[in-house]
Amino acid sequence: MSSSSMQHLLAMVLYMAAVILIGFLFSRRANRDAESFFLGGRSLGPWVTAFSAEASDMSGYLLMGLPGLAYWTGLADVGWTAIGLAAGTYLNFLFVSRRLRRYSVKVNAFTIPDFFSLRFREKKPLLLTVSSFIILIFFSVYAAQCLSACGKLFSHLFGLPYEAMMAAAALFVLLYTFLGGFLAESASDFMQAVVMITVLVLILVLSVGAAGGMGAVIANARSYDGFFSLFRTASPSATEVNAFGAGSPYGFLTICSTLSWGLGYFGMPQVLLRFMGIRSEEELGRSRRVAIVWVTISMAAAVLIGIVARSVPGLDYLSNAEAENVFIDAATAFLPPVLAGFACAGVLAASISSSDSYLLISASAVSQNLYRGIMKKDATEQQVLRCSRLTLVTITLIAMIIARNSNSTIFGITSFAWAGFGAAFGPLMLFSLFWKRTTYPAAIAGMIAGGAMVFFWKLVLNPLGGVWGVYCLLPAFLFSSLVIVLVSLCGKADPALVREFEEVAA
C-alpha cells in the first residue's frame, strides 16, 4: 500500500474511532430500556433533530449517487430530483412533524408500526405486522445501498476486493449500532451531517478551480446537447469520454415523475422517528429551518460536483456506475492525502448515518412490534434487546447479499426503496394525521396497495416505456391514496377514533 493510501486509511480510521466513541458514550443510556434504545426517551434537541434526520436520509447517494448521475446525464434528472427532495423536506417538517409528535405521545407509540397500530386501536395486530414486514423488505434494500457505497469507496481507494470491503463495512456498522441505539445514532448523525456538508462544499470549490472557473464550466457544459438544461437530458457515449449523442426532451410528465421523489419523505421511518423523538414540538420550527438550509446547500453542491467534473481533466468515466466515484477521485486529486482521507470519510459518514438508522428501525419492527407485540407479549426488556440484536445481524446479512453486485448503481438501489416507503407509508401517514374519517380497513388496504403497486409498476409496467416509464413512487402514492379514500367512504368511522383525532388536532 502506498504512502498516500496509508494516510487515507489513517484519517478514515480516526474518523471511525470517533464514531465508535460516541456509541460507547451513549451505550448506558441507550440500553436502559427499549424506549431509550429505539427513541432516545424523546430527548432530541432541534439541531440534532434536523441534522440527524437529514444525515440518516441522505445516504451514500448524496456524495456518490447524485454527483455520478449529474456527471453522466447532466442537470435535468438530478436537478428536478433535488428540487423535489428539498420541497418534500420542507413540507414534511411544516405539516407532519408537529402533528406526528403530538399524536405519537397521545397513543404512546415509539415506532412507526406502533403508531399505525395504536392510532387505529387494532385488536388483532394485522396493521402492525404488515408495516413491520414492509420495513424489513425495503430497509434491507436501503442498507444494501449503504454497504455498496462503502464497498465502492474502499475498493476504489485501496484497490481491494469490493466484496471484502463491503463485508468489512457491514461489520463496522453492525458493531456501532449494537452499542448505542437511537441516541448514539442521532448524536453521531449530527457530527456526520457537519462532515458531509463541509466536504461537499470544499470539493466543489476545488473542482471549480481545477476546471478553470465557473465560466469555463458553464461554457463546457452547454457544449453538450441537453447536459446543462432542466428540460433536456444528455445522451453520453459509453465508449468515448465526453462524447455525446443528441439530447432527449425532458417533458412535463417526466418532470412530475422526478419531482415525486419529494413525496417519499411522508413515509420515511428514519425521518419520521426524529419528529417523534424531539423533546418539544415547539422546537420543530427551528429544526425545519436548519434542515432546509442543510439539504439545499448539500444537494446543490453534490449536483454541481458532477456537472463541474465534466470540465476537469482526469475525471473521465464511461458508465454511470464508474461516475459514482467522481467525488472520491476529486478528493484524492485536489487534497493532501490526510485531508483527502477525511473528505472520503464523508462517504462513510453518509453511509453509516443511514445504515445504522435502517438497521435500528428494522430491529425495532421485529423485536418491539412482532416479537413483543405478537409472539411474546410478556417479553422482558432484555429479551427485546436480544431479539433486536439478532435482527440486526440477520438484516445485515440480507443487505450484504443484495449489495454483492458492484455494478449496480447506488442511485438505482435507492430509488426503489424510497418508492416503497413513500407509497406504503406516506399516504397512510398523511390521512392518519389529517383526515379523521380514515378507517382501519382503509389503513390496511392503502398500505398494501401502495407497497404492491411499487413492485408491479417497477417490474411489469416500467419496462414498457413511454407513459409507463414514470417513477413508480408517483402512481403508487396516488393509488394508495385513492384506495384509502374509497375504502374509508365505504365504511363507518369509529367515533372513539374521531374523538381522539379531534383532541390531537385541537
RODO-2510 file (C-alpha; in nm, 4 decimals, decimal comma):
residues 506
     n   res          X          Y          Z
     1     m     0,0000     0,0000     0,0000
     2     s     0,1385     0,3409    -0,0999
     3     s     0,2164     0,6216     0,1433
     4     s    -0,0834     0,8262     0,0294
     5     s    -0,3134     0,5247     0,0696
     6     m    -0,1820     0,4735     0,4214
     7     q    -0,2621     0,8355     0,5034
     8     h    -0,6118     0,7963     0,3568
     9     l    -0,6635     0,4901     0,5710
    10     l    -0,5294     0,6565     0,8863
    11     a    -0,7675     0,9510     0,8519
    12     m    -1,0647     0,7230     0,7964
    13     v    -0,9703     0,5008     1,0910
    14     l    -0,9546     0,8082     1,3151
    15     y    -1,2960     0,9104     1,1924
    16     m    -1,4460     0,5671     1,2569
    17     a    -1,2893     0,5642     1,6037
    18     a    -1,4704     0,8905     1,6815
    19     v    -1,7996     0,7360     1,5695
    20     i    -1,7456     0,4297     1,7900
    21     l    -1,6582     0,6540     2,0852
    22     i    -1,9964     0,8197     2,0523
    23     g    -2,1571     0,4764     2,0639
    24     f    -1,9766     0,3963     2,3896
    25     l    -2,0706     0,7291     2,5455
    26     f    -2,4399     0,6709     2,4827
    27     s    -2,4488     0,2936     2,5364
    28     r    -2,5551     0,3053     2,9039
    29     r    -2,8485     0,5378     2,8409
    30     a    -2,9468     0,3501     2,5263
    31     n    -2,9614     0,0090     2,6909
    32     r    -3,1720     0,1199     2,9873
    33     d    -3,4956     0,0025     2,8210
    34     a    -3,6487    -0,0492     2,4764
    35     e    -3,7871     0,3054     2,4504
    36     s    -3,4449     0,4519     2,5229
    37     f    -3,2813     0,2211     2,2668
    38     f    -3,5336     0,2879     1,9891
    39     l    -3,6417     0,6509     2,0521
    40     g    -3,3941     0,8000     2,2975
    41     g    -3,6603     0,8906     2,5542
    42     r    -3,7865     1,1747     2,3297
    43     s    -3,4901     1,3906     2,4266
    44     l    -3,3513     1,5242     2,0958
    45     g    -3,2796     1,8957     2,0601
    46     p    -3,3796     2,0936     1,7485
    47     w    -3,0358     2,0972     1,5815
    48     v    -2,9761     1,7268     1,6428
    49     t    -3,3267     1,6504     1,5157
    50     a    -3,2682     1,8428     1,1925
    51     f    -2,9147     1,7231     1,1233
    52     s    -2,9776     1,3608     1,2168
    53     a    -3,2978     1,3483     1,0100
    54     e    -3,1149     1,4722     0,7013
    55     a    -2,7950     1,2724     0,7554
    56     s    -2,9875     0,9482     0,8084
    57     d    -3,1870     1,0218     0,4930
    58     m    -2,9054     1,1477     0,2682
    59     s    -2,7064     0,8275     0,2482
    60     g    -2,4334     0,7328     0,0027
    61     y    -2,6390     0,8640    -0,2869
    62     l    -2,5711     1,2239    -0,1742
    63     l    -2,1928     1,2008    -0,2163
    64     m    -2,1783     0,9286    -0,4809
    65     g    -2,5189     0,8729    -0,6453
    66     l    -2,6154     1,2352    -0,7182
    67     p    -2,2716     1,3509    -0,8442
    68     g    -2,2425     1,0351    -1,0541
    69     l    -2,5794     1,0800    -1,2223
    70     a    -2,5151     1,4530    -1,2763
    71     y    -2,1828     1,3679    -1,4453
    72     w    -2,3473     1,1038    -1,6615
    73     t    -2,6709     1,2609    -1,7916
    74     g    -2,6484     1,6253    -1,6872
    75     l    -2,8668     1,8598    -1,4904
    76     a    -3,2253     1,7545    -1,5606
    77     d    -3,2571     1,4231    -1,3728
    78     v    -3,0658     1,5285    -1,0638
    79     g    -3,1924     1,8870    -1,0731
    80     w    -3,5610     1,8008    -1,0579
    81     t    -3,4885     1,5243    -0,8067
    82     a    -3,3097     1,7713    -0,5792
    83     i    -3,5931     2,0242    -0,6113
    84     g    -3,8467     1,7556    -0,5219
    85     l    -3,6435     1,6397    -0,2228
    86     a    -3,5960     1,9932    -0,0917
    87     a    -3,9686     2,0643    -0,1223
    88     g    -4,0513     1,7327     0,0435
    89     t    -3,8172     1,8100     0,3321
    90     y    -3,9781     2,1471     0,3949
    91     l    -4,3383     2,0252     0,3695
    92     n    -4,2704     1,7233     0,5889
    93     f    -4,1290     1,9407     0,8664
    94     l    -4,4008     2,2023     0,8177
    95     f    -4,7095     1,9796     0,8212
    96     v    -4,6257     1,6331     0,9505
    97     s    -4,3692     1,6843     1,2261
    98     r    -4,5754     1,8682     1,4872
    99     r    -4,8906     1,6569     1,4445
   100     l    -4,6947     1,3300     1,4498
   101     r    -4,5007     1,4290     1,7629
   102     r    -4,8259     1,5138     1,9434
   103     y    -5,0172     1,2089     1,8187
   104     s    -4,7361     0,9629     1,8995
   105     v    -4,7254     1,0918     2,2580
   106     k    -5,1058     1,0657     2,2812
   107     v    -5,1094     0,6976     2,1825
   108     n    -4,7694     0,6195     2,3448
   109     a    -4,6033     0,4984     2,0248
   110     f    -4,2284     0,4933     1,9702
   111     t    -4,2012     0,3103     1,6374
   112     i    -4,3867     0,3755     1,3118
   113     p    -4,5698     0,0386     1,3147
   114     d    -4,6623     0,1160     1,6775
   115     f    -4,8104     0,4460     1,5708
   116     f    -5,0237     0,2986     1,2935
   117     s    -5,1465     0,0162     1,5160
   118     l    -5,2275     0,2363     1,8157
   119     r    -5,3720     0,5165     1,6007
   120     f    -5,6429     0,2774     1,4773
   121     r    -5,6668     0,0781     1,8051
   122     e    -5,6474    -0,2518     1,6228
   123     k    -5,7426    -0,5592     1,8238
   124     k    -5,5585    -0,8068     1,6024
   125     p    -5,2107    -0,6876     1,5019
   126     l    -5,2589    -0,7012     1,1246
   127     l    -5,1543    -0,3426     1,0568
   128     l    -4,8623    -0,3832     1,2954
   129     t    -4,7495    -0,6978     1,1144
   130     v    -4,7851    -0,5626     0,7606
   131     s    -4,5990    -0,2385     0,8376
   132     s    -4,3220    -0,4306     1,0149
   133     f    -4,2678    -0,6574     0,7146
   134     i    -4,2655    -0,3584     0,4784
   135     i    -3,9892    -0,2082     0,6921
   136     l    -3,7897    -0,5319     0,6766
   137     i    -3,8232    -0,5613     0,2985
   138     f    -3,7353    -0,2073     0,1977
   139     f    -3,4788    -0,1346     0,4672
   140     s    -3,2867    -0,4440     0,3606
   141     v    -3,2619    -0,2825     0,0169
   142     y    -3,1701     0,0541     0,1705
   143     a    -2,8995    -0,0967     0,3902
   144     a    -2,7619    -0,2710     0,0813
   145     q    -2,7217     0,0674    -0,0880
   146     c    -2,5180     0,1959     0,2059
   147     l    -2,2948    -0,1112     0,2133
   148     s    -2,2471    -0,0812    -0,1629
   149     a    -2,1299     0,2801    -0,1214
   150     c    -1,8782     0,1769     0,1468
   151     g    -1,7566    -0,1173    -0,0598
   152     k    -1,7032     0,1008    -0,3665
   153     l    -1,5243     0,3628    -0,1579
   154     f    -1,2676     0,1253    -0,0058
   155     s    -1,2268    -0,0777    -0,3229
   156     h    -1,1629     0,2337    -0,5313
   157     l    -0,9274     0,3944    -0,2788
   158     f    -0,7183     0,0937    -0,1841
   159     g    -0,7601    -0,1453    -0,4788
   160     l    -0,9016    -0,4168    -0,2524
   161     p    -1,1835    -0,6586    -0,3477
   162     y    -1,5261    -0,4953    -0,3420
   163     e    -1,6939    -0,7874    -0,1638
   164     a    -1,4398    -0,7927     0,1197
   165     m    -1,4629    -0,4176     0,1718
   166     m    -1,8425    -0,4279     0,1685
   167     a    -1,8352    -0,7026     0,4335
   168     a    -1,5922    -0,5021     0,6490
   169     a    -1,8239    -0,2004     0,6292
   170     a    -2,1172    -0,4193     0,7318
   171     l    -1,9273    -0,5430     1,0368
   172     f    -1,8392    -0,1899     1,1456
   173     v    -2,1944    -0,0582     1,1087
   174     l    -2,3313    -0,3594     1,2932
   175     l    -2,0902    -0,3129     1,5837
   176     y    -2,1682     0,0553     1,6078
   177     t    -2,5463     0,0058     1,6017
   178     f    -2,5156    -0,2610     1,8737
   179     l    -2,3591    -0,0093     2,1092
   180     g    -2,5733     0,2952     2,1389
   181     g    -2,9127     0,2712     1,9728
   182     f    -3,1137     0,5794     1,8749
   183     l    -2,9315     0,8339     2,0928
   184     a    -2,5859     0,7354     1,9697
   185     e    -2,7129     0,7204     1,6141
   186     s    -2,8672     1,0681     1,6361
   187     a    -2,5636     1,2226     1,8080
   188     s    -2,3211     1,0788     1,5545
   189     d    -2,5539     1,1772     1,2702
   190     f    -2,5221     1,5372     1,3878
   191     m    -2,1434     1,5132     1,3573
   192     q    -2,1682     1,3322     1,0256
   193     a    -2,4074     1,5897     0,8806
   194     v    -2,1446     1,8557     0,9537
   195     v    -1,8772     1,6422     0,7853
   196     m    -2,0945     1,5775     0,4798
   197     i    -2,1833     1,9394     0,4056
   198     t    -1,8265     2,0572     0,4731
   199     v    -1,6589     1,8117     0,2356
   200     l    -1,9201     1,8668    -0,0366
   201     v    -1,8655     2,2417    -0,0411
   202     l    -1,4868     2,2001    -0,0182
   203     i    -1,4662     1,9559    -0,3095
   204     l    -1,6979     2,1732    -0,5183
   205     v    -1,4798     2,4815    -0,4692
   206     l    -1,1615     2,2893    -0,5513
   207     s    -1,3211     2,1283    -0,8580
   208     v    -1,4325     2,4636    -0,9951
   209     g    -1,0763     2,5925    -0,9524
   210     a    -0,9312     2,2899    -1,1315
   211     a    -1,1775     2,3384    -1,4182
   212     g    -1,0677     2,6982    -1,4751
   213     g    -1,3568     2,8776    -1,3090
   214     m    -1,7342     2,8631    -1,3229
   215     g    -1,7448     3,0436    -1,6585
   216     a    -1,5401     2,7677    -1,8215
   217     v    -1,7558     2,5015    -1,6547
   218     i    -2,0808     2,6501    -1,7843
   219     a    -1,9425     2,7003    -2,1358
   220     n    -1,8231     2,3394    -2,1496
   221     a    -2,1484     2,2011    -2,0076
   222     r    -2,3551     2,3921    -2,2621
   223     s    -2,1491     2,2449    -2,5448
   224     y    -2,3054     1,9023    -2,4799
   225     d    -2,6619     1,8760    -2,6074
   226     g    -2,9031     1,8589    -2,3126
   227     f    -2,6325     1,8430    -2,0444
   228     f    -2,6888     2,1849    -1,8842
   229     s    -3,0663     2,2058    -1,9176
   230     l    -3,3627     2,1280    -1,6939
   231     f    -3,5771     2,0489    -1,9987
   232     r    -3,3464     1,8168    -2,1957
   233     t    -3,1259     1,5285    -2,0893
   234     a    -2,7905     1,4275    -2,2351
   235     s    -2,7004     1,1008    -2,4098
   236     p    -2,3373     1,0193    -2,3205
   237     s    -2,1232     0,7713    -2,5074
   238     a    -2,0190     0,4550    -2,3252
   239     t    -1,7083     0,4151    -2,5413
   240     e    -1,5592     0,7652    -2,5690
   241     v    -1,5103     1,0161    -2,2872
   242     n    -1,7046     1,3428    -2,3190
   243     a    -1,8713     1,2327    -2,6402
   244     f    -2,2484     1,2800    -2,6598
   245     g    -2,5264     1,1942    -2,8975
   246     a    -2,8354     1,4073    -2,9487
   247     g    -3,0097     1,5005    -2,6248
   248     s    -3,3663     1,3991    -2,5437
   249     p    -3,6592     1,6192    -2,4337
   250     y    -3,7340     1,6170    -2,0611
   251     g    -4,1114     1,6547    -2,0753
   252     f    -4,3776     1,7579    -1,8262
   253     l    -4,4662     1,4024    -1,7263
   254     t    -4,1004     1,3177    -1,6636
   255     i    -4,0589     1,6321    -1,4536
   256     c    -4,3627     1,5397    -1,2420
   257     s    -4,2246     1,1888    -1,2082
   258     t    -3,8866     1,3150    -1,0881
   259     l    -4,0348     1,5775    -0,8555
   260     s    -4,2366     1,2992    -0,6932
   261     w    -3,9216     1,1969    -0,5044
   262     g    -4,0371     1,4590    -0,2548
   263     l    -4,3483     1,2538    -0,1753
   264     g    -4,1251     0,9861    -0,0275
   265     y    -4,0498     1,1948     0,2813
   266     f    -4,4014     1,1480     0,4181
   267     g    -4,3309     0,7764     0,4589
   268     m    -3,9631     0,7670     0,5580
   269     p    -3,9387     0,5971     0,9027
   270     q    -3,5862     0,7267     0,9710
   271     v    -3,7081     1,0865     0,9298
   272     l    -4,0469     1,0431     1,0971
   273     l    -3,8829     0,8940     1,4056
   274     r    -3,6878     1,2173     1,4575
   275     f    -4,0180     1,4042     1,4757
   276     m    -4,1378     1,1587     1,7393
   277     g    -3,8092     1,1804     1,9321
   278     i    -3,7714     1,5595     1,9659
   279     r    -3,8075     1,6814     2,3249
   280     s    -4,0652     1,9525     2,2448
   281     e    -4,2900     2,0174     1,9463
   282     e    -4,2267     2,3917     1,9887
   283     e    -3,8676     2,3336     1,8720
   284     l    -3,9713     2,1847     1,5384
   285     g    -3,9865     2,5266     1,3705
   286     r    -3,6163     2,5797     1,4302
   287     s    -3,5450     2,2242     1,3146
   288     r    -3,7318     2,2916     0,9914
   289     r    -3,5252     2,5989     0,9118
   290     v    -3,1980     2,4219     0,9884
   291     a    -3,2961     2,1166     0,7831
   292     i    -3,3967     2,3061     0,4687
   293     v    -3,0755     2,5114     0,4694
   294     w    -2,8648     2,1970     0,5120
   295     v    -3,0423     1,9962     0,2444
   296     t    -3,0415     2,2815    -0,0095
   297     i    -2,6691     2,3512     0,0234
   298     s    -2,5730     1,9824     0,0314
   299     m    -2,7729     1,8740    -0,2712
   300     a    -2,6764     2,1792    -0,4761
   301     a    -2,3084     2,1078    -0,4054
   302     a    -2,3479     1,7370    -0,4887
   303     v    -2,5174     1,8101    -0,8219
   304     l    -2,2650     2,0768    -0,9189
   305     i    -1,9698     1,8460    -0,8413
   306     g    -2,0954     1,6114    -1,1124
   307     i    -2,1531     1,8947    -1,3605
   308     v    -1,8146     2,0545    -1,2921
   309     a    -1,6300     1,7218    -1,3215
   310     r    -1,7019     1,7109    -1,6962
   311     s    -1,4605     2,0060    -1,7270
   312     v    -1,1857     1,8676    -1,5020
   313     p    -0,9029     1,6793    -1,6788
   314     g    -0,8576     1,3277    -1,5440
   315     l    -1,2123     1,2787    -1,4156
   316     d    -1,3137     1,0519    -1,7012
   317     y    -1,5769     0,7750    -1,6840
   318     l    -1,7592     0,5560    -1,9321
   319     s    -2,0601     0,4459    -1,7266
   320     n    -2,2899     0,5767    -1,4580
   321     a    -2,1568     0,3161    -1,2138
   322     e    -1,7976     0,4382    -1,2734
   323     a    -1,9028     0,8021    -1,2468
   324     e    -2,0248     0,7448    -0,8912
   325     n    -1,6554     0,7577    -0,7936
   326     v    -1,6229     1,1211    -0,9040
   327     f    -1,6369     1,2645    -0,5508
   328     i    -1,3684     1,0218    -0,4285
   329     d    -1,1415     1,0904    -0,7259
   330     a    -1,1809     1,4671    -0,6893
   331     a    -1,0931     1,4469    -0,3182
   332     t    -0,7775     1,2410    -0,3768
   333     a    -0,6736     1,4613    -0,6717
   334     f    -0,7136     1,8019    -0,5069
   335     l    -0,6355     1,7439    -0,1393
   336     p    -0,3291     1,6254     0,0566
   337     p    -0,3644     1,2548     0,1425
   338     v    -0,4710     1,3017     0,5062
   339     l    -0,7303     1,5649     0,4193
   340     a    -0,8482     1,3503     0,1286
   341     g    -0,8971     1,0671     0,3756
   342     f    -1,1135     1,2881     0,5940
   343     a    -1,3080     1,4052     0,2885
   344     c    -1,3700     1,0466     0,1829
   345     a    -1,4826     0,9832     0,5386
   346     g    -1,7798     1,1946     0,4282
   347     v    -1,8927     0,8951     0,2211
   348     l    -1,8566     0,6827     0,5317
   349     a    -2,0492     0,9478     0,7246
   350     a    -2,3353     0,9366     0,4764
   351     s    -2,3464     0,5588     0,4626
   352     i    -2,3033     0,4953     0,8351
   353     s    -2,5578     0,7573     0,9395
   354     s    -2,8154     0,5996     0,7092
   355     s    -2,7413     0,2299     0,7526
   356     d    -2,7465     0,2424     1,1319
   357     s    -3,0889     0,4113     1,1090
   358     y    -3,2165     0,1426     0,8731
   359     l    -3,0836    -0,1397     1,0876
   360     l    -3,2167     0,0091     1,4104
   361     i    -3,5671     0,0668     1,2715
   362     s    -3,5709    -0,2854     1,1250
   363     a    -3,4683    -0,4247     1,4634
   364     s    -3,7463    -0,2332     1,6353
   365     a    -4,0001    -0,3636     1,3822
   366     v    -3,9105    -0,7231     1,4663
   367     s    -3,8315    -0,7085     1,8387
   368     q    -4,0814    -0,4491     1,9557
   369     n    -4,3642    -0,4951     1,7068
   370     l    -4,3526    -0,8614     1,6060
   371     y    -4,1751    -1,0323     1,8976
   372     r    -4,3194    -0,8389     2,1919
   373     g    -4,6323    -0,7205     2,0137
   374     i    -4,7420    -1,0594     1,8802
   375     m    -4,5284    -1,3611     1,9700
   376     k    -4,4274    -1,2966     2,3334
   377     k    -4,6259    -1,0143     2,4891
   378     d    -4,4678    -1,0667     2,8323
   379     a    -4,1122    -1,0352     2,6964
   380     t    -3,8704    -0,8553     2,9280
   381     e    -3,6701    -0,5505     2,8204
   382     q    -3,3541    -0,7615     2,7942
   383     q    -3,5294    -1,0222     2,5795
   384     v    -3,6483    -0,7472     2,3452
   385     l    -3,2964    -0,6060     2,3196
   386     r    -3,1504    -0,9527     2,2486
   387     c    -3,4105    -1,0065     1,9768
   388     s    -3,3244    -0,6671     1,8264
   389     r    -2,9559    -0,7550     1,8047
   390     l    -3,0305    -1,0889     1,6386
   391     t    -3,2425    -0,8987     1,3881
   392     l    -2,9573    -0,6556     1,3235
   393     v    -2,7306    -0,9445     1,2260
   394     t    -2,9945    -1,1029     1,0013
   395     i    -3,0800    -0,7809     0,8154
   396     t    -2,7111    -0,7041     0,7676
   397     l    -2,6549    -1,0451     0,6076
   398     i    -2,9522    -0,9942     0,3745
   399     a    -2,8243    -0,6476     0,2794
   400     m    -2,4816    -0,7941     0,2010
   401     i    -2,6408    -1,0434    -0,0373
   402     i    -2,8331    -0,7659    -0,2153
   403     a    -2,5228    -0,5441    -0,2384
   404     r    -2,2891    -0,8112    -0,3738
   405     n    -2,3144    -0,6804    -0,7342
   406     s    -2,0607    -0,3986    -0,7608
   407     n    -2,2005    -0,2876    -1,0989
   408     s    -2,5393    -0,1822    -0,9627
   409     t    -2,5773     0,1934    -0,9189
   410     i    -2,6302     0,3466    -0,5767
   411     f    -2,8928     0,5813    -0,7179
   412     g    -3,0879     0,2933    -0,8701
   413     i    -3,0952     0,0897    -0,5480
   414     t    -3,2053     0,3958    -0,3509
   415     s    -3,4899     0,4842    -0,5860
   416     f    -3,6653     0,1506    -0,5359
   417     a    -3,6525     0,1511    -0,1547
   418     w    -3,7507     0,5194    -0,1443
   419     a    -4,0572     0,4463    -0,3566
   420     g    -4,1520     0,1511    -0,1373
   421     f    -4,1668     0,3528     0,1836
   422     g    -4,3120     0,6596     0,0194
   423     a    -4,6048     0,4686    -0,1298
   424     a    -4,6718     0,2218     0,1526
   425     f    -4,6413     0,4612     0,4490
   426     g    -4,6673     0,8138     0,3019
   427     p    -5,0381     0,8326     0,2092
   428     l    -5,1438     0,6497     0,5246
   429     m    -4,9345     0,8805     0,7427
   430     l    -5,0957     1,1881     0,5881
   431     f    -5,4504     1,0522     0,6132
   432     s    -5,3892     0,9269     0,9686
   433     l    -5,2783     1,2722     1,0793
   434     f    -5,5138     1,4942     0,8798
   435     w    -5,8381     1,3079     0,7946
   436     k    -6,0468     1,1925     1,0878
   437     r    -6,2703     0,9901     0,8547
   438     t    -5,9897     0,7397     0,7796
   439     t    -6,0931     0,3880     0,8833
   440     y    -5,8955     0,0868     0,9985
   441     p    -5,9778    -0,1300     0,6917
   442     a    -5,8722     0,1612     0,4701
   443     a    -5,5397     0,1854     0,6530
   444     i    -5,4609    -0,1795     0,5837
   445     a    -5,5815    -0,1670     0,2238
   446     g    -5,3949     0,1551     0,1461
   447     m    -5,0659     0,0336     0,2905
   448     i    -5,0761    -0,2949     0,0998
   449     a    -5,1930    -0,1258    -0,2206
   450     g    -4,9089     0,1263    -0,2149
   451     g    -4,6360    -0,1281    -0,1476
   452     a    -4,7699    -0,3773    -0,4030
   453     m    -4,8059    -0,1116    -0,6722
   454     v    -4,4376    -0,0190    -0,6386
   455     f    -4,3389    -0,3762    -0,7270
   456     f    -4,5991    -0,4059    -1,0054
   457     w    -4,5139    -0,0719    -1,1677
   458     k    -4,1375    -0,1213    -1,1369
   459     l    -4,1212    -0,4805    -1,2589
   460     v    -4,4142    -0,5039    -1,5023
   461     l    -4,5042    -0,1578    -1,6344
   462     n    -4,1741     0,0363    -1,6269
   463     p    -4,0138    -0,1911    -1,8910
   464     l    -4,2909    -0,0953    -2,1361
   465     g    -4,1553     0,2610    -2,1537
   466     g    -4,3495     0,5655    -2,2638
   467     v    -4,6040     0,6846    -2,0079
   468     w    -4,5359     0,3663    -1,8087
   469     g    -4,1755     0,4759    -1,7570
   470     v    -4,2595     0,7281    -1,4828
   471     y    -4,1010     0,6799    -1,1405
   472     c    -4,3057     0,4132    -0,9636
   473     l    -4,3492     0,6250    -0,6494
   474     l    -4,5900     0,8678    -0,8193
   475     p    -4,8551     0,6200    -0,9412
   476     a    -4,8168     0,4024    -0,6304
   477     f    -4,8641     0,7031    -0,3976
   478     l    -5,1752     0,8144    -0,5881
   479     f    -5,3155     0,4613    -0,5980
   480     s    -5,2685     0,4128    -0,2239
   481     s    -5,4368     0,7490    -0,1548
   482     l    -5,7309     0,6564    -0,3760
   483     v    -5,7731     0,3203    -0,2023
   484     i    -5,7683     0,4835     0,1423
   485     v    -6,0363     0,7365     0,0423
   486     l    -6,2651     0,4846    -0,1287
   487     v    -6,2458     0,2195     0,1431
   488     s    -6,2973     0,4816     0,4157
   489     l    -6,6058     0,6219     0,2419
   490     c    -6,7477     0,2719     0,2068
   491     g    -6,7306     0,2166     0,5837
   492     k    -6,8216     0,3973     0,9033
   493     a    -6,5709     0,5953     1,1042
   494     d    -6,5087     0,4776     1,4605
   495     p    -6,6458     0,7504     1,6960
   496     a    -6,3697     0,6835     1,9516
   497     l    -6,1010     0,7335     1,6877
   498     v    -6,2699     1,0520     1,5679
   499     r    -6,2781     1,1932     1,9232
   500     e    -5,9117     1,1111     1,9769
   501     f    -5,8231     1,2706     1,6417
   502     e    -6,0074     1,5895     1,7360
   503     e    -5,8270     1,6044     2,0725
   504     v    -5,4900     1,5857     1,8986
   505     a    -5,5891     1,8334     1,6282
   506     a    -5,7231     2,0904     1,8749
***
